[in-house]
């Protein structure tokens, strides 16, 4: 019985480990490193929408992460006005995914 509990606990850690690694601090560090703060504020619109506004807009949208990863990678315009989001093809896809998860978790 004891070994069974250890196996279940171990599996739980394996599954949640990647989620724990994506802390808010990690998201903010990536945002700073990739100059996201030049256009986006946490609570205030700068050139682009605030992260709070993005999180609100996509709350409950099961496809939000995939949509936003594509938007960050390829760029685009029209959702938030005429100012385009430039493509970010040099940012690793894993980092883009972490950034998008960070933004979607903003309250």
KEKE-3310 file (N, C-alpha, C; in steps of 0.2 Angstrom, whole numbers, plus 5000, padded with zeros to 4 digits):
npx = (5004:5010:5020:5012:5005:5017:5020:5009:5010:5022:5019:5010:5018:5026:5017:5013:5025:5030:5020:5022:5035:5033:5031:5024:5035:5044:5037:5037:5050:5053:5045:5052:5065:5061:5057:5043:5037:5038:5028:5016:5007:5005:4993:4989:4985:4997:5006:5000:4987:4983:4989:4980:4968:4969:4969:4956:4948:4950:4946:4940:4940:4943:4952:4961:4975:4982:4978:4983:4997:5000:4997:5007:5019:5017:5012:5000:4985:4970:4962:4963:4963:4971:4984:4998:5003:5019:5028:5036:5047:5059:5059:5059:5047:5043:5045:5037:5024:5025:5025:5012:5004:5007:5002:4988:4985:4985:4977)
npy = (4994:5006:5008:5009:5022:5030:5028:5034:5047:5051:5050:5061:5072:5071:5075:5087:5094:5101:5112:5118:5123:5134:5147:5163:5172:5166:5168:5182:5185:5180:5189:5201:5198:5196:5208:5211:5220:5232:5235:5230:5232:5226:5230:5241:5248:5249:5251:5239:5229:5228:5215:5210:5214:5205:5193:5193:5194:5181:5172:5157:5152:5138:5136:5147:5147:5141:5149:5161:5158:5156:5169:5177:5171:5172:5185:5199:5208:5218:5212:5220:5233:5243:5243:5233:5217:5212:5199:5186:5177:5172:5169:5155:5142:5135:5145:5155:5148:5147:5161:5165:5157:5163:5176:5173:5169:5180:5191)
npz = (5000:5004:4994:4983:4985:4984:4971:4965:4970:4964:4950:4950:4953:4941:4932:4935:4936:4925:4924:4936:4934:4925:4931:4936:4937:4928:4916:4916:4915:4903:4895:4897:4892:4879:4874:4875:4884:4878:4870:4877:4892:4909:4915:4908:4892:4880:4866:4861:4867:4884:4895:4905:4898:4887:4893:4899:4887:4881:4891:4896:4883:4875:4864:4865:4869:4858:4847:4851:4852:4839:4834:4841:4835:4821:4819:4816:4813:4818:4827:4839:4834:4822:4823:4820:4826:4827:4819:4828:4825:4830:4843:4853:4851:4863:4872:4868:4870:4884:4887:4882:4890:4902:4900:4898:4911:4919:4930)
capx = (5000:5014:5023:5006:5005:5023:5019:5003:5013:5027:5015:5007:5024:5028:5012:5012:5031:5030:5016:5026:5041:5030:5029:5023:5041:5047:5034:5039:5057:5053:5043:5057:5070:5059:5054:5036:5035:5039:5021:5011:5008:5001:4986:4988:4986:5002:5005:4996:4982:4986:4988:4973:4963:4969:4966:4948:4945:4950:4944:4935:4941:4948:4957:4965:4982:4984:4977:4988:5004:5000:4997:5013:5024:5016:5010:4993:4981:4963:4958:4964:4964:4975:4992:4999:5007:5024:5030:5041:5049:5066:5057:5057:5040:5041:5045:5030:5019:5025:5022:5005:5001:5008:4997:4981:4984:4984:4970)
capy = (5000:5012:5009:5012:5029:5033:5029:5039:5054:5052:5052:5067:5076:5071:5078:5094:5098:5106:5117:5122:5127:5140:5152:5170:5175:5164:5172:5189:5186:5179:5195:5206:5196:5196:5215:5211:5226:5238:5236:5228:5233:5221:5232:5247:5247:5253:5250:5234:5228:5225:5208:5209:5214:5199:5187:5194:5192:5174:5168:5152:5150:5132:5137:5153:5146:5139:5155:5166:5156:5157:5176:5179:5168:5175:5192:5200:5214:5218:5210:5225:5239:5243:5243:5226:5213:5210:5192:5184:5170:5171:5167:5148:5140:5133:5151:5158:5145:5150:5168:5165:5154:5168:5181:5171:5168:5187:5193)
capz = (5000:5004:4988:4978:4987:4982:4964:4963:4971:4959:4944:4951:4952:4934:4927:4937:4936:4919:4926:4941:4931:4922:4936:4934:4937:4922:4911:4916:4913:4895:4892:4897:4887:4872:4873:4875:4888:4874:4867:4881:4899:4913:4916:4904:4885:4877:4858:4860:4872:4891:4896:4908:4893:4883:4897:4899:4881:4879:4896:4894:4876:4875:4859:4866:4869:4851:4843:4853:4850:4832:4833:4843:4831:4814:4819:4814:4815:4817:4833:4844:4831:4816:4824:4819:4830:4823:4820:4833:4823:4833:4849:4853:4852:4870:4876:4866:4874:4891:4887:4881:4896:4907:4899:4899:4918:4922:4933)
cpx = (5004:5017:5018:5006:5011:5022:5014:5006:5018:5024:5012:5012:5026:5024:5012:5019:5032:5026:5019:5032:5039:5027:5028:5030:5045:5044:5036:5046:5057:5050:5048:5062:5068:5056:5047:5033:5035:5032:5015:5012:5004:4994:4984:4989:4992:5001:5000:4991:4986:4985:4982:4968:4963:4967:4959:4945:4945:4949:4939:4935:4946:4953:4962:4972:4985:4983:4982:4995:5005:5001:5004:5019:5023:5014:5003:4991:4974:4959:4958:4964:4968:4982:4993:5004:5013:5026:5036:5044:5056:5065:5055:5050:5038:5041:5039:5025:5019:5023:5015:5001:5001:5002:4990:4979:4983:4977:4970)
cpy = (5006:5013:5012:5019:5033:5034:5034:5046:5056:5054:5059:5073:5077:5075:5085:5098:5103:5113:5121:5126:5133:5145:5159:5173:5173:5167:5179:5190:5185:5186:5200:5204:5197:5203:5215:5218:5232:5240:5234:5229:5227:5224:5238:5245:5252:5254:5245:5233:5226:5218:5206:5209:5207:5193:5187:5191:5185:5170:5163:5149:5144:5132:5143:5152:5145:5145:5160:5164:5157:5165:5179:5177:5172:5182:5193:5206:5213:5217:5216:5232:5238:5242:5235:5223:5210:5202:5191:5177:5168:5168:5159:5147:5139:5140:5155:5155:5147:5157:5168:5162:5159:5174:5179:5170:5175:5188:5200)
cpz = (5000:4997:4982:4979:4984:4974:4962:4964:4966:4952:4944:4950:4945:4930:4929:4937:4931:4921:4931:4939:4927:4926:4933:4933:4930:4916:4910:4913:4905:4892:4892:4892:4880:4870:4872:4879:4884:4871:4872:4889:4903:4913:4911:4897:4883:4870:4857:4866:4879:4891:4900:4903:4889:4887:4898:4893:4879:4885:4894:4887:4876:4869:4859:4865:4862:4847:4845:4852:4843:4830:4835:4838:4824:4814:4817:4816:4815:4823:4838:4841:4825:4817:4824:4825:4826:4824:4825:4831:4826:4840:4849:4854:4859:4874:4874:4870:4881:4892:4887:4887:4902:4906:4900:4907:4922:4924:4933)
residu = (UNK:UNK:UNK:UNK:UNK:UNK:UNK:UNK:UNK:UNK:UNK:UNK:UNK:UNK:UNK:UNK:UNK:UNK:UNK:UNK:UNK:UNK:UNK:UNK:UNK:UNK:UNK:UNK:UNK:UNK:UNK:UNK:UNK:UNK:UNK:UNK:UNK:UNK:UNK:UNK:UNK:UNK:UNK:UNK:UNK:UNK:UNK:UNK:UNK:UNK:UNK:UNK:UNK:UNK:UNK:UNK:UNK:UNK:UNK:UNK:UNK:UNK:UNK:UNK:UNK:UNK:UNK:UNK:UNK:UNK:UNK:UNK:UNK:UNK:UNK:UNK:UNK:UNK:UNK:UNK:UNK:UNK:UNK:UNK:UNK:UNK:UNK:UNK:UNK:UNK:UNK:UNK:UNK:UNK:UNK:UNK:UNK:UNK:UNK:UNK:UNK:UNK:UNK:UNK:UNK:UNK:UNK)
# end
